């Protein structure tokens, strides 16, 4: 059974850092690209960024709103993906989800998602 | 505001049919596959449609997708109370080099 579980959420002060972890099981993690998403209170889903599988260079892409502050990485030996968030702002307050890519091309869907972990950024 | 445009809300009676539109441009919908998701806040989003009109295993054929030019449509027939949720379209945008979502559509059963 495919499972994705996010962890690392909590209350963070503005300007500080936090790392989220997406722990996975039930599939061959190394073969899949992974994305992070978020949903701010009362808002819609927003894509945060992606990391491609190492077959595609393990390269990353980011939303303009987080570029330069957030970094996505992966550890295929542990079947986990990370979202390192630096210089956090109050507008980063959201539920953060990870999702598995269903395909290896731009525009592919995300077939499995985690339940999310909440980040609250406050001064 | 979102790159992809969806109606904020739609409503219909149980057993009826509803459609949800999602419009974009040549930098996104026209040239890339679109997927649709059902989401209840605080829970894992669920993939309903991928590659414009394909259903993953386990998704009933009450859900359908179609595409024409720069717009896509999600159709849901035989509405059930469990269908009350937020629905999102998503695709790639080559001018932003990013995955983009619609603003979401809240489905309410009358």
Interface residues (C-beta under 8 A of the other chain):
Chain A: X4 X35 X37 X39 X44 X45 X46 X47 X50 X61 X62 X63 X64 X95 X97 X99 X102 X103 X105 X106 X107 X108 X109 X110 X111 X112 X113 X114 X115 X116
Chain B: X2 X32 X33 X34 X35 X37 X39 X41 X42 X43 X44 X45 X46 X47 X50 X51 X56 X86 X88 X90 X91 X92 X94 X96 X97 X98 X99 X100 X101 X102 X103 X104
